[in-house]
Amino acid sequence: MELICEIDYDEVTPELTLNLQKILAKCAGRSLKSFKRVCDRHNQERSDPFRD
C-alpha cells in the first residue's frame, strides 16, 4: 500500500497498472480465503454437538 501511495500520476503506465492489479487481486484472494476459513471454522464449532 505504501508503494501505491507514493506513485505520481505521471508515472502510471499500462504495465504498472497491470502489475498493481495482479498484486491487489492476489492480496484480496488471500484475504477472502482467510475469511472463508474463519467462517467455516466458526460454523463447524457451532454445529459441533459435543461443544460446551
N, C-alpha and C positions, 0 to 999 in steps of 0.2 A: 504494500500500500504506500510505503514511503516513496518508492520509485514513481508511482503514478502521480503523487502529489508534486513531485519535483519536475515533471515533464512540462516544457514550454509548448504551447500550441504550435509554434512554428517548427518544432522538432518532430511532430507527429507525421509518420509515413504510413502507407498501407501495410508495409512489413511489420512495423512496430505495433500497429493496431491489431493485426492478426496474432502476433505473439502475445499481446496482452489478453486478447480474447481466450486464447488457449490456456494461459495461466489462470485466469479467473474461472473458466469452466472447470478446470482441474480442482481448484480450491473449493468451488461450490459443490462439485461431485463428492469430494471427501466429506464436506460438512453434511451433505444430505445423507450419505452412508452412515456417518456417526450418529446423526439424529435418528435415523431409522433403527439402528442397533439399540439405542437407548429406549426408543418406543417399544420395540419388540421385547426387550428385556423386561420393561415395566409391565407389558401385557402378560408375559409369562408369569411374572411374580404375582400378579393379581388373580390369575386363573389357577394358581397352584393350590390344590385342596389341602395341602399339609402346611400351608403358611400360617404363622402365628397370628 
